Amino acid sequence: MPNNLEKVVWKKILPVEEIPVMGARVLQAGVGPIAIFRNAQDEVFAILDECPHKGGPLSQGIVHGKSVTCPLHAWNIDLSTGCALEPDVGCAKSFMLKVDAGNVYLNLEEIKAPHA
């Protein structure tokens, strides 16, 4: 059975060490700003840098565990899925990524501008 990840075209974004622990870096992409987070366990996540509530900059929020708290209205967003934690609802787009040899790669197709 073929692995769908074999078909993915990966784009090298930046070294993991350039993402602050418990912080984020923002990549401007065709789909909009993408926040690339790193937590205390050195796990890396990528989601659209817009809170599903009012579009707040998630990259400026506080990272805790596998979540980030939006700086505008304190919504907690799961970094693995981009979805708000209860009782809030809504999701920011999450992006497939991989870390290899200390570098972060994103799926090139996911970060391109959407087709009109």
C-alpha positions in Angstrom: 0.0 0.0 0.0 1.6 3.3 -1.0 2.2 6.0 1.6 0.6 9.3 0.8 3.5 11.1 2.4 5.7 9.8 -0.4 3.9 12.1 -2.8 4.3 15.2 -0.7 6.7 17.9 -1.9 8.4 19.2 1.2 9.7 22.8 1.4 12.5 23.5 3.8 11.4 26.5 6.0 13.9 27.0 8.8 16.1 25.2 11.4 14.2 24.2 14.5 16.8 26.1 16.6 15.5 29.4 15.1 12.1 28.8 16.7 12.2 29.9 20.4 11.2 27.3 22.9 7.7 28.0 24.0 7.4 30.5 21.1 6.8 30.8 17.4 8.1 32.2 14.1 5.8 33.4 11.3 6.1 32.4 7.7 4.3 34.5 5.1 2.8 32.1 2.6 0.2 32.1 -0.2 -2.5 30.8 2.2 -1.7 33.6 4.7 0.6 33.8 7.7 1.6 30.5 9.2 2.8 30.3 12.8 5.4 27.6 13.4 5.5 26.8 17.1 7.9 24.9 19.3 7.0 23.7 22.8 9.1 22.8 25.8 9.4 19.2 24.6 10.8 20.4 21.3 7.7 19.4 19.4 7.0 21.6 16.3 3.5 22.6 15.0 2.2 24.7 12.2 -1.1 26.5 12.1 -2.6 29.5 10.4 -1.6 32.6 12.5 -5.3 33.6 12.9 -7.4 32.7 15.9 -10.7 31.2 14.8 -12.5 33.6 17.2 -11.5 37.1 15.9 -8.4 36.5 13.9 -5.9 37.3 16.7 -2.2 36.6 16.0 -1.7 33.2 17.7 2.1 33.5 17.2 2.0 36.2 19.9 0.2 34.0 22.4 1.5 31.9 25.3 2.5 28.4 24.5 1.8 25.7 27.2 2.0 22.0 26.6 0.5 21.4 23.1 -1.7 24.5 23.2 -1.4 28.2 22.6 -3.5 30.9 24.3 -4.7 33.7 21.9 -3.4 37.1 23.1 -6.7 38.8 22.3 -9.4 36.9 24.1 -7.6 34.0 25.9 -9.0 31.2 23.7 -6.9 28.0 24.0 -6.0 26.4 20.6 -4.7 22.9 20.3 -1.4 23.1 18.3 -1.8 19.6 16.8 -5.2 20.3 15.2 -5.6 24.1 15.2 -9.0 23.7 17.0 -10.2 25.6 20.0 -10.4 23.7 23.3 -13.8 23.5 25.0 -15.9 25.4 25.8 -14.8 27.5 22.7 -15.4 26.2 19.2 -13.7 26.7 15.8 -10.5 25.8 14.1 -7.5 27.5 12.5 -6.0 25.6 9.6 -3.2 23.3 10.6 -0.4 22.3 8.3 1.4 19.0 7.8 5.1 19.3 8.6 8.1 17.2 9.2 11.4 17.8 11.1 14.5 16.2 9.5 18.1 16.8 10.4 17.1 19.7 12.6 15.1 21.5 9.9 11.4 22.1 9.6 9.7 21.3 6.3 6.1 22.1 5.2 4.0 20.5 2.5 4.4 22.8 -0.5 0.9 22.2 -1.8 -0.7 23.2 1.5 1.1 26.6 1.7 0.4 27.8 -1.8 -2.3 30.3 -2.5 -5.7 28.7 -2.9 -6.9 28.4 -6.5 -9.6 30.9 -7.4 
